[in-house]
Amino acid sequence: MRLTQRLAQIGQGLSRRPQPKSRMPFGEFLPDLPDFGNPGLTKAENCMPHMNGYKQFPGLTAVSTALDNPCQGAIAALAKDGNTAYYAGDSAKLYGLENTVWTDYSKAGGYACPADDVWEFARGQNDSMIAVNIADEMQKITLGGTTFSDLATSTLKPKARHIGTVRQFPVIGNVSEGGVVYPNRLRWSNIDSDADWDQNAATQSDFQDLDGPGGWIQNIVGGEYGIIFQEKAIWRMSYEGTPTIFRFDEIERNRGAWAKNSVVRYGRLVFYLSEDGFYVTNGNESQPIGANKVDLFFFNELDETYKSRIQGALDLRNRNVVWTYTTTNSAGNGDPDKMIIYNWPTSRWSTVDLDTQCLFSTLTEGYTLDGLDDVSTNIDSLAVSLDSRIWTGGNPQFSAFNRSNILAHFNATALDAVFETGEQEHAPGQFYRTNSVRPLINGTSAVITARVSGRSIQNEAPKFSSYAAINANGEVPVRVEDRYHKIGVKVTGGFDEAIAVEIEGTPRGWQ
C-alpha cells in the first residue's frame, strides 16, 4: 500500500466528521415480531393509522343521560323521513334517545336480557326496527315511535340471539322455539310480513338447520345475500325463490367467528375474529389480516373469561374497524379496557387504552323543537334555516357507552399517543452513542417528549432513559451509549400526523 493511501486512511479514522442522521419511519405496528430488527413499531398506542404514519385518536365526550344498567347493545338508524333514531338496551329495558335523554321505550313488564348476552338490532319491514335477545320475545318499533312491542303475531313466536336482514327477509339464528334452543338453526319470516314466522311455502317463511361440526350460529350479516357465521364455519345464504327459497353454501370450514360480536361489515367486506386471529371475507373466501402482525399480541393481552364482551364496530370516517376487549390488566369487572384498530386502506394496526362499555357506529343526532333550546333560545337567531337537513342529523360518527352507562362520541381532546420503534444496531459490532433524536410530527399544539433504550446483549432487558422535552431546534437531547437502541416518543395534545424519528449519534471512539 502506498504511503499516501495509508495516511489518508489514518486521517479518516481520526476525523471529527459527524455521522449522518438515521431516519426511522413510523411503519406498521408489528408487536408479533421480535424487537430487534423490527422494521415497524413495537408500540402504537392511542393513535390510529394514517396514510404516511399515524394521527391522533380523540377521547370521549359524554352527550346523554345514563341508562339504568350497563348497555348491552345499541344502534343508530336513519328513518325514511331523514330523521335519525337511536335505540339502546340493557338487562331490563329498551330505550330511545330524545335529544340527550334516554327514555324508556319498553313494553309493559320490561325484559330479562342475560348478563352474558346482548340485544341485537336489525331493520324490519315498513320503516321499523327489530330487537332480539334469547330470553325475550322479538321486539319491534316503528322509527319515530315511542314503544316497543312483541313482533310475532303468528302461532310460532321464536326468540333469537342473532338477527340480520337478507334482502327483505328478517333472518334470525341460534333460536329458541317452544322453550327448546336450536343453536345451529336459521329461521326467516313471511316475505310480506315480518310478524309471520309460521312455516309456509306460499309465503316463503321457513327454516334451515346448518348441518356439520360448525357449532353455534354466532352472527348474521345481511344484505343482498347473507353471510352466516358459526363458531367453526361460514356460510353464504343466497335467495332463489320458491321452492328452495334460500341456497346455503359453506365457504369456510374449521374457521368461523370465535367471538360472536366481533363481526363487522363494510360494503362487501366482513371483518371478524377467528380462534387463530383476525380475518376479512368477501363472501367467497377469507384472508388473514392480523397474522405475523398483531394476532399473538392480541391473544396474549386478552382475558378470555370475557370473550363475550369483545365487540367490533365501524369507524367509517376514518376507515377503521375497531374492536374493544378486556385485557388481563382490567380493573376486574369485565368491562373492556382496550381497543385494537385496523385501517383497511393501509392494512395497518394500532391500539387505544380506553374504558368502554359498548362500541358502535352512529349517526349525528337530529333535533326536536325542544332540543333546539340547547342551540339557541331564539329561533330567529339560528344561523341555519329550520328546513335544513342539518337538524335531522344522519352524518356518520363513532361512539360508545362509557362505564357510567352514558352515550359518548369520539370527538374530545386527543389522547396521549405513544410510539416505540423496533430495536436497531446503528453501528454493527460496536457500541453506539445516541446524542439526540428528532421526532417528525406535524401539529402545532403537540407537546413532544422522547426517550431512548439501550442494552449491550440481547438476553438483558432494555433500559430506557427518562422522557426529555423537545428543544427549539426540534431535537430531544437524549444520550445513551450501548449496542442496541430503540426510540420512544410521547405526544400530548393534538397532532396531525406522526411520521418518523431521526437519530443522531456516533460509534464509540469517534469524537
Phi, psi and omega in degrees: 000133178295150182300322181295322178294317179297316179298325179294318178299315179298319179297321177296319181293333181264358184291159179256017183294135182286154173288144176294152178293142177257126181261131177242101179297150172279083182279205182298148170283111188230065183291343179285342179273156176300151177301314184289126181077005180296121184283351182243221180251143172265348174213128173221085194249136178060046178207175175222147183300147178220177189307310184250003183177244182217152174234172187296155173243127185281155172278185184262139172247117179291135186228005186216174166286173184266146166291161180292330183222169179306140181293136178237029178144143181202160179205151170240134185224150179256119180283166180299331180278003178091355179276150181263136177237135176248135174226149178213157178224146171237198185295334188235346188219157164248139187235156167238147181267121176247104189059261179241010186249124172281119184249139181293115177251014186292154169289165179301133180096342177070204190220177181219059180293125182300151184296327182264015179240179181222163165276130171248145184238147175206151178290136174257194179278158174059047174058049182238169175234134179250139178233137182224149161211163190290342185265338187241156174300148178302138184247151182219144174216141172282131181304125186102346177282178185232005181214129171282153177214166179299134183283306190287129173248000181280174176298315177278127179234076184289156169248162186204151172275330188226151180211146172208164179247113180254118192053235179260008183266121163293128182239128179246154181218158185056071195253160173241125181229118181062030180085359179254129180268131176243090189292341180250021182259138169251143176218143180228158189272178171305140181299333183254353185210117178282002176266349185253113182243009177288134181297126185200119181297326182292322181265354178072012173284131187197186176216165178214126171269128180276106182284162177105184186271020185293336179085202184296143168292131186250334183191151177234119176257117184270182181141205177299325170228163180258148170242118186253122179259124164258181178296322184226033177196156175227134183239149171255129184248110187242132181285132178235347184083182182293149358273349186286324185071287179234139172260140182242121179241126178281115183259344175218137172234141183072013174213130178205203180270104178294322176248119191297329183263014181275352188281128182225129180256138169223109183060235178267002178261141177230122180261145181201163177254117173265178184288349177244008175144190184269140182222165169228140177234149176256012182094355177240320180206163180249149175232138178288143176238348181248355183296134181062017178233291187229352186302309181296318177303313182297310183292331176291328179274333189291136167269102186292347175302329183248038178304325183295345182265000170296131184216134178253153178206161183259124170259088192295317185299325181260003180057044180245145162255130186237130174244132174256144184205166181260125180267170176290351177262007181296162183296345176113353179268000177087350179294139178303140181234006181209154175232146173240135190242135173240122177260111189287332177294326182259349185058033181249160182238163170200176178229161176222129174267102183201135178280129175220164180246320184209125184250133179198158175282136182228179175233152175300137184286151172273173180242137166273172177300321177295323181291338178296340176299334178287341180267313181201143177277353181234109181302323182295340182268000179297136182287339183239141180299149177295343178279351183290146178289350179302330183280344179270348180073202176110357177277143184292142173209178187232133191215172177202167165262136177273182184287356174263013179066028184249135175293135180217147178255148177279079179213018180272186178305142182299143175286158178289117183271146179228132177235139172226128181281168167293167182269132183234154172254097188288336177229085186309128180083000182228160167284149184229135178255111173283128180260323181198160173231149180238101176290133177259091186226124179273131178149112186287338182264000184284140171255118190245131172230162182212162177211165182228138175257157176213150169202151184264335177227156187286339183265021170242156182286141176298144179247113181273142168286173174285154174295135178236152185277153176286143180262186184294339178273002181081014181247152174248110180286104179227117183251116177223128179246120180190181179280316188241136185225145167226156186246133173247135180231133176242134181237117177256131183094175184288147174212157183273316182198134173257121193250311188192180172220140176254141181242132176242130180188186182217149172295153177303137180099338175279147179256000000 
